[in-house]
Amino acid sequence: MGTGYKIKICGIKDLATLELCVDLQVDFVGLNFSPRSVRQIDGETAEALLKIRNKPGFPKLVFLFFENSVSEIQNLTERFHPDLVQLIRGDKFLTEKLWDYLTEKKTLLPAIRIQEKVTSDKDLEPKSELVILDSYNKDLGGGTGHSFPWEYVTSVKRPFLLAGGITPTNVKTALETVRPYGIDVASGVETDGKKDPNKIKELVHNVRTI
């Protein structure tokens, strides 16, 4: 039963959605602090959401940053201790020092925005155990709602989460085409800009019945 593909639901802003993700036993949940994102939350919202972090089976917690200051990233990660910190290659605010620090702590989750075919795993960030491969939009760090040509990454061997335009409708095709470690979904489970519980349930069901 099922192939064990991992599921990440990103850009969670409300407690009901987070509780649903815990109940459905998704593998990763993402909180987005990027000032560029419509899904941005602040530390106070994060604190309110994470009151349920001690629930049994709580997913791995990912904090997403894009064009945040280094001090803000450090303050929020030291305050809440997420399991992984998602940063975007090409973020003009990032420093190599921060990148290396998170790499050493084994909490770095690089998101790489794909613009052309990846012919070698050496083209990807080499130090982290897992990466996200997403569509490219120069103004956004993720959550574009648009996919990239999946054949660009069919030769990637290392574990990665496929992101960009994945929905309950196309997720089976995406997984069968690319065979990634898992998927990362934000706008694909939203209706009118808000997380839709029925779409989340449908997505999880479709992934787990492949």
C-alpha positions in Angstrom: 0.0 0.0 0.0 1.6 3.2 -1.2 5.1 4.1 -2.2 6.1 6.3 0.7 6.4 9.5 -1.1 6.9 12.4 1.4 4.4 15.3 1.6 5.2 18.9 2.5 2.4 21.4 2.9 3.9 24.9 2.9 2.7 28.4 3.8 0.4 27.4 6.7 -1.1 30.4 8.4 -3.9 29.0 10.6 -4.2 26.5 13.4 -7.0 24.4 11.7 -4.8 23.7 8.7 -1.9 22.8 10.9 -4.0 20.5 13.0 -5.3 18.8 9.8 -1.8 18.2 8.6 -0.9 16.6 11.9 -4.0 14.4 11.7 -3.2 13.4 8.1 0.3 12.6 9.2 2.0 14.7 6.4 5.8 14.6 6.7 6.7 18.3 6.6 4.9 21.5 7.4 6.2 24.9 6.3 5.8 28.3 7.8 6.7 31.2 5.6 8.3 34.3 6.9 9.3 35.9 3.6 8.2 39.5 3.1 7.8 38.7 -0.5 5.1 36.1 0.1 1.3 36.4 0.5 1.7 33.5 3.0 4.1 35.5 5.3 3.5 35.1 9.0 5.4 36.7 12.0 6.9 35.3 15.1 3.7 35.8 17.2 1.6 33.8 14.7 4.3 31.1 14.7 4.2 31.0 18.4 0.4 30.5 18.4 0.6 27.8 15.8 3.4 25.9 17.4 1.5 25.5 20.7 0.5 22.1 19.2 4.0 21.1 18.3 4.1 18.6 21.2 1.2 16.6 19.7 2.2 13.0 18.8 3.2 12.7 15.2 3.8 16.4 14.6 5.5 16.7 11.2 9.0 18.0 10.6 8.9 21.8 10.9 10.3 23.9 8.1 10.8 27.6 8.2 11.0 29.4 4.8 12.9 32.6 4.4 13.4 34.7 1.2 14.8 38.2 1.4 14.7 38.3 5.1 17.6 39.8 7.0 20.2 37.4 8.4 19.4 38.7 11.9 15.7 37.9 11.5 16.5 34.4 10.3 18.9 33.8 13.2 16.4 35.2 15.8 13.5 33.1 14.5 15.4 29.9 14.2 17.0 30.3 17.7 13.6 31.1 19.1 11.7 28.1 17.7 14.3 25.6 16.6 12.7 24.3 13.4 13.9 21.0 12.0 14.9 22.5 8.7 15.5 26.0 7.3 14.5 26.5 3.7 16.6 29.1 1.9 16.6 30.0 -1.8 19.8 29.9 -3.8 20.1 33.4 -5.4 18.6 35.3 -2.4 20.6 38.5 -2.4 20.2 38.9 1.4 21.9 35.6 2.2 25.5 35.3 3.4 27.8 32.3 2.9 28.4 32.4 6.6 24.7 31.7 7.4 24.5 29.1 4.6 27.5 27.3 6.1 26.3 27.6 9.7 23.0 25.9 8.8 24.8 23.3 6.8 26.9 22.4 9.8 23.8 22.1 11.9 22.3 19.9 9.3 19.2 22.0 9.2 19.7 23.6 5.7 17.0 22.8 3.1 18.0 24.6 -0.1 15.4 25.5 -2.7 16.7 25.6 -6.2 14.7 27.2 -8.8 15.0 25.3 -12.1 15.4 27.1 -15.3 17.1 24.5 -17.4 17.7 20.7 -17.5 19.8 19.4 -14.6 22.4 17.1 -16.2 24.4 16.3 -13.0 23.7 16.3 -9.3 26.8 18.4 -9.0 24.7 21.3 -10.3 22.7 21.2 -7.1 23.7 22.4 -3.6 26.0 19.6 -2.6 26.0 19.8 1.2 22.5 19.1 2.3 20.8 15.8 2.5 17.6 17.0 0.8 16.8 19.8 -1.6 13.6 21.4 -3.1 13.4 21.8 -6.9 11.0 24.5 -7.7 9.9 26.7 -10.6 11.6 30.0 -11.1 10.1 33.4 -10.5 12.6 36.3 -9.9 10.3 38.0 -7.5 9.2 35.0 -5.4 11.0 32.4 -3.3 8.3 29.8 -4.0 4.6 29.3 -4.1 4.4 30.5 -7.7 1.7 28.0 -8.6 3.5 27.3 -11.8 5.3 24.1 -12.7 8.5 23.8 -14.7 9.2 21.1 -17.3 9.5 17.9 -15.2 11.8 16.3 -17.7 14.4 18.9 -16.5 15.0 16.9 -13.3 14.3 13.3 -14.3 18.0 12.4 -14.1 18.5 13.8 -10.5 19.6 11.0 -8.2 19.7 12.7 -4.8 16.6 13.0 -2.6 14.5 16.1 -3.5 11.0 17.5 -3.0 9.3 18.4 -6.3 7.6 21.8 -6.0 5.9 24.2 -8.4 2.3 24.0 -9.6 1.5 20.6 -8.0 -2.2 20.0 -7.3 -4.4 17.1 -6.2 -5.2 16.6 -9.9 -1.7 16.4 -11.4 0.2 14.9 -8.4 0.0 11.3 -9.6 1.4 12.3 -13.0 4.1 14.3 -11.3 5.2 11.5 -9.1 5.1 8.8 -11.8 7.0 11.1 -14.2 9.7 12.3 -11.9 9.8 9.8 -9.0 11.1 12.3 -6.4 11.6 11.7 -2.7 8.4 13.7 -2.2 6.4 16.8 -3.1 6.1 20.4 -1.7 2.7 22.1 -2.2 1.5 25.6 -1.2 -0.9 27.2 -3.7 -2.0 23.8 -5.1 -4.1 23.1 -2.0 -5.6 26.6 -1.8 -8.9 28.1 -2.8 -9.1 31.9 -3.2 -5.7 32.2 -1.5 -6.5 30.2 1.6 -5.6 26.6 2.4 -8.5 24.3 1.5 -9.0 21.3 3.8 -10.7 19.3 1.1 -7.8 19.8 -1.4 -5.3 18.9 1.3 -7.2 15.7 2.0 -7.5 14.9 -1.7 -3.8 15.5 -2.3 -2.7 13.3 0.6 -5.1 10.5 -0.5 -3.9 10.7 -4.1 -0.2 10.5 -3.1 -0.8 7.6 -0.7 -2.8 5.5 -3.1 -0.2 5.4 -5.9 
